Every structure is written in structure tokens, then in C-alpha cells.
Amino acid sequence: MLLKYFYDDKIAHASYMVGCQATGEALIIDPGRDIDIYLAAAAENDMKIVATTETHIHADLISGSRELNARVGAKMYLSDEGDANWKYEYVKAYPAEQYQLVKDGDTFMIGNIKVEIFHSPGHTPEHISFIITDTAGANRPMGIFTGDFVFVGDIGRPDLLEEAAGIKGTAEPGARVMFKSLQRFKQLPDFLQVWPAHGAGSACGKALGAVPSSTVGYEKLFNWALPVDNEDEFVTTLLAGQPEPPYYFAMMKKLNKVGPPILGGIPQPPRLDLSRLKTELAGGVKIIDTRPARDYARGHIAGTINIPHDKSFTNWAGWILDFENPFYVITSSDNIKQVMRDLTYIGLDNCGGYFDLSILDEWDDALEKYSRTTPADIADRIKKGEVTLLDVRSQSEWDEGHIPGAMHIMLGRLANRINEVPTDKPVVVQCRTDGRSAIGASVLQAKGITNVIQMLGGYLQWAAEGRPLAKL
């Protein structure tokens, strides 16, 4: 048996290739939309991808199952669990031989490798896991692909249906279903390896570990959720402190259910000129500058928004951009392919084009800037009320502790709550360190609040210097 691990660090997504070396057949589990990485791995290992499967209707990425089917004819094994609201609608358009709907206890073979379906609801009703046995050399399973069910050190959140998909009254029932699913999980052999679909940084849980795999026995000992035997205590703890789900999660659920468009490869948008940039800015279209925050702060085109192309890029693009209206990107010609790959990974296919970084040299007006400061330099002005301190961290971070006198608007909701921000004095933007505050500063300026200062080091630096803190 061959096992290959793929990891997208921008959304902390893990996918896998399971191959049978005897037959040269391979299965891709929880594929992302960029399928070239799987095809390359298959070619390197003399494998043919014959099937694809996924643990659930994903909320944080576009599934690559349809892309694999279209490119290489991979058969799609998809969950038939859950009620009518959680069925894969798009399979109705496929011939019967190109897909198979599976339920708890069903099995299928990839060469000598047996894949057994383990229904694991809680995160979503249709969620399934896959127990893998290499029948060529063993009569007991090797491991389980748990998707968003059990992570290293955490479990999947049950509130996404309510928070992201808007299905009210589902968070607590989902948590109780998760409790029952975990009782069944704990009956699995301790030696079974655990391969989840996400790592640290994913919004699909609140305390995911950074280690890529674990075992059932280790999780029973050290995963906070598994030793909890009281159901009410479990539900309360699970639902508390979950991070805000990005706006785009609701769209992922919809697209993965009805069928995401087949791209046939990562699209390459046209390079556009200065006159087009001015036209789009005048029309209020969103233009994303992907440079590092320090470069953007020193000088940028007024009206643009800074989302640095780093590990958080995909997440914040999903919060700030939408799926109905076109947007444009400022980046280098060398980097546009990777930017597009990251955008289309979450279904943001509506990029109208890009502007090369040289456009900044062509800009004939003065570039806009914002100031940057430190807690030591700004603390006295904050205390005297000479500035408005805006904290753009998550609600759970705010609840755990914040700077006295700050107002709180989570970064992803800032653009829609801009009217709440006072404009009668400078606005100091602050987060945990300084990544989110840089994006927040650009959002404020793009919305017309120009007297903006970014606090470098953020809450952590403020606290490390022994300055006063407040808690709810």
C-alpha cells in the first residue's frame, strides 16, 4: 500500500492518495480543486487514479472530485447518509458507472485495499470516515481517514450548519450527535492510525494540533473531547469558543452540494493596464493588493484592500470578497498563477484580471499611506482618549482579554460595520500581533476612513509589557 499526504497550508487542508502497488490503482481522499498535484504524484509512483471520495460536503474548500472525474474518469464514492438536505445533487447528471453512493458498513476495493465506510455524523449529518485495510498483508485495518470528525487533539465543530449555512437550531443537536459518534469511535482498536482532513489553523475546529496524524489510542488519552463522558458537559464545552466561520463557508456548502464548476485547470486572468484600473476603482469594484503589509503601508493606490499573499490569504479573501461580483488583483506576473490557485480553491473564480506590480510606478497620483506604531508609543494617547482603538480579533480572543477602552469588530465583519467606527479622531487598529490589523487598516482606508494607524505587536506585545488588560 502507498500513502501520500498533501497539505495546503493556507486553509490547513489535508488530502491523501491511497495506492495499491500490486495493481497500480489509486484513490484520492478529500481532494482539493487543484488536481495537478495528485496527477503528478500518481505519475511519479506509476499509479493510475481510478477513484475519488470525500468525507463530507466541505464548507471550507471546493472539492476536486468532479475535476478528477472529468480529467481521468475517476469513479466518485460519495456519502448517501443524512437527510434530503445533505445529498449530493449533482450526481444525478452522471451515468451510474461513474459514481457510487455509500452508507455505513459499505465497502469497496482499490486493488487489494479495502475501504470500509464508517458513518461519523456531528460535524455534518452526512459525514463519513474511511477505515483502510491492506488485505494483501493484513486481516485487520491499518487506519481511519476521519475528515472533519476527529482531528489531532480536537474534533469537528457541529455549529457550522447554524453559523455558516444558516440552518437554525442545529448546533446543539449536532453536538449531541457528535457525542454519540465519538462513543463509537472509542470502540475502534487503539492501534488504528488517524488521518484527519485538517491541521492547526483551520476554522473547522478550535484547538487543532499541528501534527499531521495520530492514533485512536493516543486521541482517547489526550484529545480533550474523548475522555468527557457527561453528554451535557461535552455539548457545552464543544460549542464554547468556536471561531467565527468565514462568510464563504456557506457558499462552499452550496457549491459542493449542487456541483462546483469544472475548471479543467487553474484559470489565468488577463493582465490589465492603468486605464482599466482607474475605471474599476471609480466603479467601486474590489481590488486586492497582495503585497506584504509593510510595503502596502509605505504606499498604495487609494481604494485598494491589502490581503498579503501569505498563509492567511485564502481565509481572508473568503471573508472579504464575494462570489457574485468581479474583483481584481495586484500582484507580480510571476505570482498570479499561485494567487489564482488559492482563490479558486475556495470557489472565487470571478477574478476579472490582474495588474502587475509595475502599475504602482505608473500611478500618477500620490500613493496613500498609513502610520505604524507600537504599544509603547501609543499607550498614552489611548489612555487619554485621543485615538479610537479598534480591536479586530475574534470574539473568543476578545472575551479572554482585551485592551481597556478598545472597541471590538472582528476583521471579517468590519466592512459591513464600518459605520460603527468613529471618525472624529485617528483610528488605531490592533489584533493579536499585527497580521489582521494590517488588513483592517486597508479596509478602513478603502471605505474612506483615512486617518489610520496600525499597532505593531498588537495585544500580545501590549500584555508582554505589563500594560493593563480587561476581561468580560
Summary of the structure (lengths in Angstrom):
residues: 472
radius of gyration: 23.7
end to end distance: 52.6
largest distance: 73.2
contacts: 1635
relative contact order: 0.09
helix: 33%
strand: 22%
